[in-house]
């Protein structure tokens, strides 16, 4: 009931705001694309993610469109085509409409990159934008953090002089496959009580709040944190509360570039008997360092270490323990195309490690 | 005594004159210019950086910032990239591509090929802000003070680079 009243009020505000300003003849549309082509050679011949095979592959073909609709409204969208073993999947990664009242308040509705950390919002699948070939596993695998968020958001500046900003969102909870746990989208979407076995996405909601700073006095520095709250509709439970807390630091000078994120994933009360002392905390983090060589500015070597830790009896995700180290170099073919070569090694407790050499050409157009 | 006083006075006058000439509106200064009705007369360098990087997009709710930049290879753009953005040309391009990708901006700043065009567009576009050589500024735009100083003053920090 409360949500429907909020939705009506939101819609009315948009309608009033839209009629108060002169309308353009047509929207101003801007398009940009990103794509990457990859090569992998690993010791287990299953590429880095253990799913696709070694050899050449089309990674992502991303079409990004934004449009000024007039009257302080704008539209953003992103469609991804991802290739795995000569097959392709299409995903509407983002599509949302936004109204900018001023720098302190911008409200929007649609589908977004989940604003839980830095990397997912800054780079997502625009691989030309990121220094390395692969995204950190904490981002790449949705078992730790949701990749997308569907709902409404408010964002803006809190303290202008400090560059302190906020993002607050309310929307649908997780509906993605948690991979190692064996839970699939149907498990997370919840069961329709009227029709046993039928899943419903209307069973649970999630909220996220992110606060971060880009101090103008420290050019190229950004830091912040987020809290994400959800109730996973896991089969045969009354719902498993999920709490993700994260923090990050990003120094994007390029000489050096330092990125670091930490995230804690907490599940509690899995047995639904109110035993609040039952909680499982999993942690994941990565630290990445890169340095653009001033005498040879086309070259940018980098390295990253990432690790995730999980209780062995984690009931929702299963054992996520993993560590990975990689090192590589990025070479700018042009201002809009780059070549990356990388060595990576992954170690999973109780399983044999995977190591390999990877190459990628990523570009924007 | 008189000769000493006369010589000293002449020397002081000569030095003062040289200082005045060197500190007159130097052709080597970069002026930050805005539309005359923009509700700001001075900014700190940090505040200017926020505006130029698109982190501040509204002067007030009904007046968005309209950012104009000089095209690449101009000495004005070189100065701005060095002092305000602290980026190279490729980094500047990537910065605005990333800004749009993150949905923080719908477009990159408009590029202008000359100071004359900067004068024309800034003077005629409400909310506009841009930069140009101080020597080329004509009536019709507002020159902003940066950190309390105007172009030509000793403490002014924005200079054209050669």
Interface residues (C-beta under 8 A of the other chain):
Chain A: X28 X30 X32 X64 X66 X67 X68 X72 X74 X76 X94 X96 X98 X100 X101 X102 X103 X121 X122 X124 X126 X129 X157 X160 X161 X163 X214 X215 X216 X217 X219 X220 X253 X254 X297 X332 X335 X336 X364
Chain B: X46 X47 X49 X50 X53 X55 X56 X57 X58 X60 X61 X64 X85 X86 X88 X89 X90 X91 X93 X94 X97 X98 X100 X101 X102 X103 X106 X107
